[in-house]
């Protein structure tokens, strides 16, 4: 049995969605950022950094979402691009660009949500990170070009990886100047596998507002 260690709305959703696209059978071990379960010794034995995702599969554990994505695509033969394929380098680029988006999301999440008291936060950092996130999304906007998915050859795992980032980014950045991103995200959310993943994601764990405005510096 494949087991995904998952926190609702966290980066582990990338893997939850991808496995639904692959129509794999798997179970979810639900975790929380707010009950210290990610720091429990038994979980640290699975994921040494105490983060999600962690995937128990094929007799071992993988705990980096990019590595999990590559492993699933290679071993299940779906939604990747092989070396030598015309889209292989772009597939790799987008897979790792998901972490560029993710680092800005993490900083904004830290400031808006994890730092509960106003005196702990920096309005300047929040403004900078929102602008950096918008700039990263502009790369996606330009990359989409005239095609429906990130790669001209069609939907792939990188749409899951970057798509999760865009889904969360919508809570921090207006998509008014990002029409291609908005349309692509709509297509992502319209996929049957995305719908199944959204149901299995669970109740909101992190983001309880539709939008988190940038405060005045």
Sine and cosine of phi, psi and omega as CSV:
sin_phi,cos_phi,sin_psi,cos_psi,sin_omega,cos_omega
0.00,0.00,0.68,-0.73,0.10,-0.99
-1.00,0.06,0.72,-0.69,0.01,-1.00
-0.81,-0.59,0.82,-0.57,0.03,-1.00
-0.97,-0.25,0.84,-0.54,0.13,-0.99
-1.00,0.06,0.84,-0.54,-0.30,-0.96
-0.61,-0.79,0.64,-0.77,0.20,-0.98
-0.90,-0.43,0.75,-0.66,0.00,-1.00
-0.83,0.56,0.71,-0.70,0.04,-1.00
0.96,0.27,0.00,1.00,-0.02,-1.00
-1.00,0.05,0.01,-1.00,-0.04,-1.00
-0.88,0.48,-0.35,0.94,0.04,-1.00
-0.89,0.46,-0.27,0.96,0.07,-1.00
-0.88,0.47,-0.52,0.85,0.06,-1.00
-0.80,0.60,-0.71,0.71,-0.08,-1.00
-0.98,0.21,-0.62,0.79,0.08,-1.00
-0.84,0.55,-0.75,0.66,0.00,-1.00
-0.90,0.44,-0.72,0.69,-0.02,-1.00
-0.88,0.48,-0.66,0.75,-0.01,-1.00
-0.94,0.35,-0.51,0.86,0.12,-0.99
-0.92,0.40,-0.64,0.77,0.06,-1.00
-0.87,0.49,-0.59,0.81,-0.01,-1.00
-0.99,0.15,-0.12,0.99,-0.01,-1.00
0.85,0.52,0.64,0.76,0.03,-1.00
-1.00,0.08,0.47,-0.88,0.14,-0.99
-1.00,0.00,0.80,-0.59,0.00,-1.00
-0.40,-0.92,0.37,-0.93,0.08,-1.00
-0.93,-0.37,0.38,-0.93,-0.02,-1.00
-0.93,-0.37,0.80,-0.60,0.17,-0.99
-0.99,-0.17,0.95,-0.32,-0.11,-0.99
-0.98,0.18,0.72,-0.69,0.03,-1.00
-0.83,-0.55,0.14,-0.99,0.02,-1.00
-0.63,-0.78,0.56,-0.83,0.11,-0.99
-0.98,0.19,-0.21,0.98,-0.22,-0.97
-0.92,-0.40,0.07,1.00,0.01,-1.00
-0.87,-0.50,0.21,0.98,0.04,-1.00
0.93,0.36,0.13,0.99,-0.02,-1.00
-0.92,0.39,-0.44,0.90,0.02,-1.00
-0.95,0.30,-0.24,0.97,0.03,-1.00
-0.98,-0.22,0.04,1.00,0.01,-1.00
-0.92,0.38,0.62,-0.78,-0.03,-1.00
-0.81,0.59,-0.61,0.79,-0.03,-1.00
-0.93,0.38,-0.53,0.85,0.06,-1.00
-0.98,0.18,-0.59,0.81,0.04,-1.00
-0.90,0.44,-0.40,0.92,0.09,-1.00
-0.94,0.34,-0.37,0.93,0.03,-1.00
-1.00,-0.06,-0.74,0.68,-0.02,-1.00
-0.81,-0.59,0.99,-0.11,-0.16,-0.99
-0.84,0.55,-0.50,0.87,0.02,-1.00
-1.00,0.08,-0.06,1.00,0.02,-1.00
0.92,0.38,0.68,0.73,-0.04,-1.00
-0.77,-0.63,0.19,-0.98,0.14,-0.99
-0.88,-0.48,0.45,-0.89,0.10,1.00
-0.99,0.17,0.32,-0.95,0.33,-0.95
-0.71,-0.71,0.73,-0.69,-0.06,-1.00
-0.85,-0.53,0.86,-0.52,0.13,-0.99
-1.00,-0.02,0.89,-0.45,-0.12,-0.99
-0.40,-0.92,0.65,-0.76,0.11,-0.99
0.80,0.60,0.60,0.80,0.09,-1.00
0.99,0.16,0.23,0.97,0.03,-1.00
-0.51,-0.86,0.03,-1.00,0.01,-1.00
-0.86,-0.51,0.68,-0.73,0.12,-0.99
-0.84,-0.54,0.70,-0.71,-0.13,-0.99
-0.76,-0.65,0.34,0.94,0.18,-0.98
-0.87,-0.49,0.78,-0.62,-0.13,-0.99
-0.89,0.45,-0.58,0.82,0.05,-1.00
-0.91,0.41,-0.68,0.73,0.03,-1.00
-0.91,0.41,-0.64,0.77,0.04,-1.00
-0.87,0.49,-0.70,0.71,0.00,-1.00
-0.86,0.51,-0.75,0.66,0.01,-1.00
-0.88,0.48,-0.66,0.75,-0.03,-1.00
-0.90,0.43,-0.72,0.69,-0.01,-1.00
-0.88,0.47,-0.69,0.72,-0.02,-1.00
-0.91,0.41,-0.62,0.78,-0.03,-1.00
-0.95,0.31,-0.65,0.76,-0.11,-0.99
-1.00,0.04,-0.43,0.90,0.00,-1.00
-0.98,-0.20,-0.10,0.99,0.14,-0.99
0.92,0.40,0.53,0.85,-0.04,-1.00
-0.65,-0.76,0.60,-0.80,0.21,-0.98
0.92,0.40,0.23,0.97,0.15,-0.99
-0.97,-0.26,-0.08,-1.00,0.14,-0.99
-0.69,-0.72,0.81,-0.58,-0.09,-1.00
-0.98,0.22,0.42,-0.91,0.10,-1.00
-0.83,0.56,0.74,-0.67,-0.06,-1.00
0.99,-0.15,-0.35,0.94,0.08,-1.00
-0.92,0.40,0.54,-0.84,-0.03,-1.00
-0.85,0.52,-0.47,0.88,-0.04,-1.00
-0.98,-0.21,0.13,0.99,-0.12,-0.99
-0.87,0.49,-0.76,0.65,-0.04,-1.00
-0.91,0.42,-0.66,0.75,0.03,-1.00
-0.91,0.42,-0.60,0.80,0.06,-1.00
-0.86,0.51,-0.72,0.69,0.04,-1.00
-0.89,0.46,-0.67,0.74,-0.01,-1.00
-0.86,0.51,-0.75,0.66,-0.01,-1.00
-0.92,0.39,-0.60,0.80,0.01,-1.00
-0.85,0.53,-0.70,0.72,-0.03,-1.00
-0.99,0.13,-0.41,0.91,0.09,-1.00
-0.91,0.41,-0.42,0.91,0.07,-1.00
-0.83,0.56,-0.53,0.85,0.03,-1.00
-0.97,0.23,-0.47,0.88,0.12,-0.99
-0.88,0.47,-0.73,0.68,0.08,-1.00
-0.88,0.48,-0.69,0.73,-0.08,-1.00
-0.89,0.46,-0.57,0.82,-0.04,-1.00
-0.92,0.38,-0.59,0.81,0.04,-1.00
-0.95,0.31,-0.61,0.79,0.09,-1.00
-0.88,0.48,-0.66,0.75,-0.01,-1.00
-0.89,0.45,-0.68,0.73,0.01,-1.00
-0.91,0.42,-0.66,0.75,0.02,-1.00
-0.93,0.38,-0.63,0.77,0.04,-1.00
-0.89,0.45,-0.67,0.75,0.03,-1.00
-0.85,0.53,-0.74,0.68,-0.08,-1.00
-0.96,0.28,-0.70,0.71,-0.08,-1.00
-0.97,0.25,-0.52,0.85,-0.21,-0.98
-0.87,-0.50,-0.78,0.63,-0.10,-0.99
-0.95,0.31,-0.61,0.79,0.05,-1.00
-1.00,0.08,1.00,-0.08,-0.21,-0.98
-0.96,0.28,-0.46,0.89,-0.04,-1.00
-0.99,-0.12,0.66,-0.75,-0.06,-1.00
-0.85,0.52,-0.57,0.82,-0.06,-1.00
-0.93,0.37,-0.31,0.95,0.00,-1.00
-0.98,0.19,-0.34,0.94,-0.16,-0.99
-1.00,-0.06,0.39,-0.92,0.11,-0.99
-0.90,-0.43,0.92,-0.40,0.04,-1.00
-0.88,0.47,-0.56,0.83,0.00,-1.00
-0.91,0.42,-0.71,0.70,0.02,-1.00
-0.89,0.45,-0.66,0.75,0.00,-1.00
-0.89,0.46,-0.65,0.76,0.05,-1.00
-0.91,0.42,-0.70,0.71,-0.01,-1.00
-0.89,0.46,-0.70,0.71,-0.05,-1.00
-0.93,0.36,-0.58,0.81,0.07,-1.00
-0.90,0.44,-0.65,0.76,0.02,-1.00
-0.93,0.36,-0.64,0.77,0.04,-1.00
-0.90,0.43,-0.64,0.77,0.05,-1.00
-0.89,0.45,-0.68,0.73,0.03,-1.00
-0.87,0.49,-0.67,0.74,0.02,-1.00
-0.89,0.45,-0.63,0.78,0.04,-1.00
-0.90,0.44,-0.63,0.77,0.03,-1.00
-0.93,0.36,-0.47,0.88,0.08,-1.00
-0.91,0.42,-0.50,0.87,0.10,-1.00
-0.91,0.42,-0.67,0.75,0.06,-1.00
-0.90,0.43,-0.68,0.73,0.02,-1.00
-0.82,0.57,-0.72,0.69,-0.01,-1.00
-0.94,0.33,-0.60,0.80,-0.05,-1.00
-0.94,0.35,-0.47,0.88,0.00,-1.00
-0.91,0.41,-0.57,0.82,0.06,-1.00
0.80,0.60,-0.78,-0.63,-0.07,-1.00
-0.98,-0.19,0.08,1.00,-0.04,-1.00
-0.96,-0.26,0.31,-0.95,-0.12,-0.99
-0.97,0.23,-0.48,0.88,-0.08,-1.00
-0.85,-0.53,0.11,-0.99,-0.07,-1.00
-0.89,0.45,-0.50,0.87,0.04,-1.00
-0.95,-0.31,0.64,-0.77,0.03,-1.00
-0.85,0.53,-0.47,0.88,-0.05,-1.00
-0.98,0.19,-0.07,1.00,0.10,-1.00
0.86,-0.52,-0.06,-1.00,-0.05,-1.00
-0.84,0.54,0.61,-0.79,0.04,-1.00
-0.46,-0.89,0.00,-1.00,-0.02,-1.00
-0.88,0.47,-0.43,0.90,-0.01,-1.00
-0.95,0.32,-0.38,0.93,0.13,-0.99
-0.92,0.40,-0.56,0.83,0.09,-1.00
-0.93,0.37,-0.72,0.69,-0.08,-1.00
-0.90,0.43,-0.79,0.62,-0.02,-1.00
-0.98,0.21,-0.53,0.85,-0.01,-1.00
-0.87,0.49,-0.63,0.78,0.08,-1.00
-0.86,0.52,-0.70,0.71,0.00,-1.00
-0.87,0.50,-0.67,0.74,0.02,-1.00
-0.91,0.41,-0.61,0.80,0.00,-1.00
-0.87,0.50,-0.69,0.73,0.01,-1.00
-0.98,0.21,-0.58,0.81,-0.02,-1.00
-0.85,0.52,-0.50,0.87,0.01,-1.00
-0.85,0.52,-0.33,0.94,0.02,-1.00
-0.99,0.12,-0.19,0.98,-0.06,-1.00
-0.85,-0.52,-0.37,0.93,-0.11,-0.99
-0.75,-0.66,0.68,-0.74,0.09,-1.00
-0.95,0.32,0.67,-0.74,0.04,-1.00
-1.00,-0.08,0.23,0.97,-0.05,-1.00
-0.84,0.54,-0.61,0.80,0.00,-1.00
-0.99,-0.16,0.28,0.96,-0.02,-1.00
-0.78,-0.62,0.86,0.51,-0.11,-0.99
-0.90,0.43,-0.57,0.82,0.02,-1.00
-0.93,0.37,-0.66,0.75,0.04,-1.00
-0.88,0.47,-0.70,0.72,-0.01,-1.00
-0.88,0.48,-0.69,0.72,0.00,-1.00
-0.91,0.41,-0.67,0.74,0.03,-1.00
-0.89,0.45,-0.69,0.73,0.01,-1.00
-0.90,0.44,-0.60,0.80,0.08,-1.00
-0.88,0.47,-0.64,0.77,0.05,-1.00
-0.92,0.40,-0.64,0.77,0.06,-1.00
-0.86,0.51,-0.75,0.66,-0.06,-1.00
-0.94,0.33,-0.29,0.96,0.05,-1.00
-1.00,0.10,-0.11,0.99,0.00,-1.00
-0.96,0.27,0.61,-0.79,-0.03,-1.00
-0.86,0.50,-0.64,0.77,-0.01,-1.00
-0.91,0.42,-0.61,0.80,0.07,-1.00
-0.88,0.47,-0.68,0.73,0.01,-1.00
-0.86,0.50,-0.68,0.74,0.03,-1.00
-0.91,0.42,-0.65,0.76,0.01,-1.00
-0.91,0.42,-0.64,0.76,0.00,-1.00
-0.88,0.47,-0.61,0.79,0.04,-1.00
-0.91,0.40,-0.67,0.75,-0.04,-1.00
-0.98,0.20,-0.24,0.97,-0.03,-1.00
-0.84,0.54,-0.67,0.74,0.01,-1.00
0.97,-0.22,0.10,-1.00,0.00,-1.00
-0.87,0.49,0.48,-0.88,0.00,-1.00
-0.80,0.60,0.76,-0.65,-0.03,-1.00
-0.94,-0.33,-0.52,0.85,-0.15,-0.99
-0.88,-0.47,-0.82,0.57,-0.15,-0.99
-0.98,-0.19,0.92,-0.39,-0.05,-1.00
-0.93,-0.37,0.02,1.00,0.11,-0.99
-0.90,-0.44,0.52,-0.85,0.08,-1.00
-0.93,0.36,-0.56,0.83,-0.03,-1.00
-0.55,-0.84,0.65,-0.76,0.02,-1.00
-0.91,-0.41,0.98,-0.18,-0.07,-1.00
-0.94,0.35,0.48,-0.88,0.05,-1.00
-0.97,0.25,0.77,-0.64,0.02,-1.00
-0.97,0.24,0.33,-0.95,0.10,-0.99
-0.94,0.33,0.65,-0.76,0.02,-1.00
-0.96,0.30,0.00,0.00,0.00,0.00
